[in-house]
Amino acid sequence: MAFLYNLFIHLLIFGMKMFSLFDDKTKKGVEGRKESLQKVKTGFLKSDKVIWMHASSLGEYEQGLPVLERLKDHFSDHKILITFFSPSGYEHVVKKENIADVICYLPFDTKSCVKEFVRQFDVQLFFTVKYDYWYHLLEELKSKGAKTYVISALFYDRQSFFTSYGKWFVGQLQKNIDWFFHQTQMSYALAKSVGLTKSSVTGDTRFDRVKQLRDRNNHVDFIREFIGKDKAVVFGSSWQPEEKIVEEVSQLSPYAKLIVAPHDLKRVEALKQMFPNALLYSKIDSSVAGFNSHILIIDSIGLLSKLYSYADIAVVGGGFHDAGLHNILEAATFGVPVIFGNHYKKNPEADELISVDGGRAFENTGLAADFVMFLINNEELLKSMSENAEKFVSEKSESTELILKKILA
């Protein structure tokens, strides 16, 4: 099985290099990995004690950050490394102020690449977030005596661990992971069923992260003036289906203010064609006396989680196809009802939010648009769902505290 895994890794590398000829995002990941080794050589001495967090992408980074921040406070003499697999996570984080001493792409998981990378510093503690497992990396870390953890682990029944050829993968995790901190009881039970017993249920650290959002300054210039006294619907991390909802709602309710923050700024040109009279956020300045459109396109990054604080209703992208539902908790924490598509099998928080009537999922955009309109015009239901969403987040246990208690024991 080790042979097949190594074959898979080499095919992955070859495939990414070929695909990078046609895809800018993949190209960034391939090119960025060429710099990873030099970044750790420059950023660390071989004697530096390092806490290392690995996140596949931006969502996993947000899940792991509360734990990383607390570990940094406790081990103030340690340096911090953050690695990413995906360019979407790396590019967002590397442009911001961060507690990390080095941020880079995770090297491809060949034994030689991993060994060379890890030997550049002294890893004391490593954790990966959710389910991004790389076996040569984990094996090398354990050989160096590092403590290894999985934060907000999420097992589901269609993973390779639960297939006939999954025993080898499970064996590697049994040897190389010190503890799994599970998001859900179901994840805990599934892991235990295949022999991964060094684990506990601590919940989803994203709840800790989004609770922090309430206490910061969430002001965004011009947004309050744009909304005025109208209802505001924020379309967060939108793809084409969510933009179709914008189109339908804009026709049915010209008085509601619609704020569209696409998942990728490359979508801005398409949005400008769909809504030629819409305002672009980057074009607003203090000289604007009034707003002559009820649609605002956000063509700047880093504003979405603050924009949710202004929303009466949120429509969150990714759930109308298999791209993956984006973060619904960033909206729910502000007491905002959340609307999304029903493709979210890897997002247990979506089922929970629906169960307390703080959110709704729909199989198509027409039904979602109709419900957005219903909420705009139904003050009683809007108020009830808002309260349910806020309560849903507030009542979640402090996952970070549970994790830190175990790690520091």
QUIZIGI-V60974 format. One record per residue. N is the residue number from 1. SS is DSSP state (H for helix, E for strand, - for the rest). PHI is phi as a letter, one per 40 degrees, with the letter a starting at -180 (999 if undefined). D_LAST is the distance of its C-alpha to the last C-alpha in whole Angstrom. Layout:
# QUIZIGI-V60974
((N/SS/PHI/D_LAST) (N/SS/PHI/D_LAST))
This chain:
# QUIZIGI-V60974
((1/-/999/36) (2/H/d/34) (3/H/c/38) (4/H/c/38) (5/H/c/35) (6/H/c/36) (7/H/c/39) (8/H/d/38) (9/H/c/36) (10/H/c/39) (11/H/c/41) (12/H/c/39) (13/H/c/39) (14/H/c/43) (15/H/c/43) (16/H/c/41) (17/H/c/44) (18/H/c/47) (19/H/c/46) (20/-/c/45) (21/-/c/49) (22/-/b/49) (23/-/b/46) (24/H/c/45) (25/H/c/41) (26/H/c/41) (27/H/c/43) (28/H/c/40) (29/H/c/37) (30/H/c/39) (31/H/c/40) (32/H/c/37) (33/H/c/35) (34/-/c/38) (35/-/c/36) (36/H/c/33) (37/H/c/33) (38/H/c/35) (39/H/c/32) (40/H/c/29) (41/H/c/32) (42/H/c/33) (43/H/c/30) (44/-/b/27) (45/-/c/28) (46/-/c/27) (47/-/c/25) (48/-/c/23) (49/E/c/19) (50/E/b/19) (51/E/b/17) (52/E/b/19) (53/E/b/19) (54/E/b/22) (55/E/b/24) (56/-/c/27) (57/-/a/29) (58/H/c/29) (59/H/c/28) (60/H/c/25) (61/H/d/24) (62/H/c/24) (63/H/c/22) (64/H/c/19) (65/H/d/20) (66/H/d/18) (67/H/c/15) (68/H/c/17) (69/H/c/18) (70/H/c/14) (71/H/c/13) (72/H/c/16) (73/H/c/16) (74/H/c/13) (75/-/b/14) (76/-/c/18) (77/-/c/19) (78/-/c/18) (79/E/c/21) (80/E/b/21) (81/E/b/23) (82/E/b/24) (83/E/b/26) (84/E/b/28) (85/-/c/30) (86/-/c/33) (87/H/c/35) (88/H/c/35) (89/H/c/31) (90/H/d/32) (91/H/c/35) (92/H/c/34) (93/H/c/31) (94/H/c/32) (95/-/c/35) (96/-/b/32) (97/-/c/31) (98/-/a/27) (99/-/c/24) (100/-/c/24) (101/-/c/26) (102/E/b/27) (103/E/b/28) (104/E/a/30) (105/E/c/31) (106/-/c/29) (107/-/c/31) (108/-/d/33) (109/-/c/31) (110/-/c/33) (111/H/d/32) (112/H/c/34) (113/H/c/33) (114/H/c/29) (115/H/c/29) (116/H/c/31) (117/H/c/29) (118/H/c/26) (119/-/c/27) (120/-/c/28) (121/-/a/24) (122/E/b/21) (123/E/c/19) (124/E/c/15) (125/E/a/14) (126/E/b/16) (127/E/a/16) (128/E/b/19) (129/E/b/20) (130/-/g/22) (131/-/a/24) (132/-/c/25) (133/-/b/25) (134/-/b/26) (135/H/c/26) (136/H/c/28) (137/H/c/25) (138/H/c/22) (139/H/c/24) (140/H/c/24) (141/H/c/21) (142/H/c/19) (143/H/c/22) (144/-/c/21) (145/-/g/17) (146/-/c/16) (147/E/c/13) (148/E/b/14) (149/E/b/14) (150/E/b/16) (151/E/c/16) (152/E/f/19) (153/E/d/20) (154/-/a/23) (155/-/c/25) (156/-/b/29) (157/-/c/31) (158/-/b/34) (159/-/c/31) (160/H/c/32) (161/H/c/29) (162/H/b/31) (163/-/b/35) (164/-/c/36) (165/-/c/35) (166/-/c/32) (167/H/c/30) (168/H/c/30) (169/H/c/28) (170/H/c/26) (171/H/d/26) (172/H/c/25) (173/H/c/22) (174/H/d/21) (175/H/c/21) (176/H/b/19) (177/-/b/17) (178/-/c/13) (179/E/a/12) (180/E/b/15) (181/E/b/14) (182/E/c/18) (183/-/c/20) (184/-/b/22) (185/H/c/23) (186/H/c/25) (187/H/c/23) (188/H/d/21) (189/H/c/24) (190/H/c/26) (191/H/c/23) (192/H/c/22) (193/H/c/26) (194/-/b/26) (195/-/g/23) (196/-/c/20) (197/-/c/18) (198/-/c/15) (199/E/a/14) (200/E/a/14) (201/E/c/17) (202/-/b/15) (203/-/g/19) (204/-/b/20) (205/-/c/19) (206/H/c/23) (207/H/c/23) (208/H/c/21) (209/H/c/23) (210/H/c/26) (211/H/c/26) (212/H/c/25) (213/H/c/29) (214/-/c/30) (215/-/c/30) (216/-/c/31) (217/-/c/35) (218/-/b/36) (219/-/c/40) (220/-/b/42) (221/-/d/45) (222/-/g/48) (223/H/c/46) (224/H/c/47) (225/H/c/51) (226/H/c/51) (227/H/c/50) (228/-/g/52) (229/-/c/52) (230/-/c/52) (231/-/c/49) (232/E/b/47) (233/E/b/45) (234/E/b/43) (235/E/b/43) (236/E/c/40) (237/E/f/39) (238/E/c/43) (239/-/b/44) (240/H/d/48) (241/H/c/47) (242/H/c/46) (243/H/c/49) (244/H/c/51) (245/H/c/50) (246/H/d/50) (247/H/d/54) (248/H/c/54) (249/H/c/53) (250/H/c/55) (251/H/c/58) (252/H/c/57) (253/-/b/56) (254/-/c/57) (255/-/c/56) (256/-/c/52) (257/E/c/51) (258/E/b/49) (259/E/b/46) (260/E/b/46) (261/E/b/43) (262/E/c/43) (263/-/c/40) (264/-/a/42) (265/H/c/44) (266/H/c/47) (267/H/c/48) (268/H/c/49) (269/H/c/53) (270/H/c/53) (271/H/c/52) (272/H/c/55) (273/H/c/57) (274/H/c/56) (275/-/b/56) (276/-/c/59) (277/-/c/59) (278/-/c/55) (279/E/c/54) (280/E/c/51) (281/H/d/49) (282/H/c/49) (283/H/c/53) (284/-/c/52) (285/-/a/53) (286/-/c/54) (287/-/c/57) (288/-/c/57) (289/-/c/59) (290/-/a/58) (291/-/b/57) (292/-/b/59) (293/-/a/57) (294/-/b/54) (295/E/b/52) (296/E/b/50) (297/E/c/48) (298/-/c/45) (299/-/b/46) (300/-/b/43) (301/-/c/39) (302/-/g/36) (303/-/b/38) (304/H/d/37) (305/H/c/34) (306/H/c/36) (307/H/c/39) (308/H/c/38) (309/H/c/37) (310/H/c/41) (311/-/c/42) (312/-/c/43) (313/E/a/43) (314/E/b/41) (315/E/b/42) (316/E/b/39) (317/-/c/40) (318/-/g/39) (319/-/c/39) (320/-/c/43) (321/-/a/43) (322/-/c/40) (323/-/c/39) (324/-/h/36) (325/-/c/35) (326/-/c/34) (327/-/c/32) (328/-/c/33) (329/H/c/30) (330/H/c/31) (331/H/c/34) (332/H/d/33) (333/-/c/31) (334/-/c/34) (335/-/g/36) (336/-/b/38) (337/E/c/39) (338/E/b/38) (339/E/b/41) (340/E/a/40) (341/E/c/42) (342/-/c/40) (343/-/c/39) (344/-/a/35) (345/-/c/34) (346/-/c/31) (347/-/b/30) (348/H/c/29) (349/H/c/29) (350/H/c/33) (351/H/c/33) (352/H/c/31) (353/H/c/33) (354/H/c/36) (355/H/c/35) (356/-/b/35) (357/-/f/38) (358/-/b/37) (359/E/a/38) (360/E/b/40) (361/E/b/41) (362/E/b/44) (363/-/c/46) (364/-/a/48) (365/H/c/49) (366/H/c/52) (367/H/c/50) (368/H/c/47) (369/H/c/50) (370/H/c/52) (371/H/c/49) (372/H/d/48) (373/H/c/52) (374/H/c/51) (375/H/c/48) (376/H/d/50) (377/-/b/53) (378/-/b/51) (379/H/c/49) (380/H/c/48) (381/H/c/46) (382/H/d/45) (383/H/c/43) (384/H/c/42) (385/H/c/40) (386/H/c/39) (387/H/c/37) (388/H/c/36) (389/H/c/34) (390/H/c/33) (391/H/c/31) (392/H/d/30) (393/H/c/28) (394/H/c/27) (395/-/c/26) (396/-/c/23) (397/-/c/19) (398/-/c/17) (399/H/c/16) (400/H/d/14) (401/H/c/12) (402/H/c/11) (403/H/c/10) (404/H/c/8) (405/H/c/6) (406/H/c/5) (407/H/c/6) (408/-/c/4) (409/-/c/0))
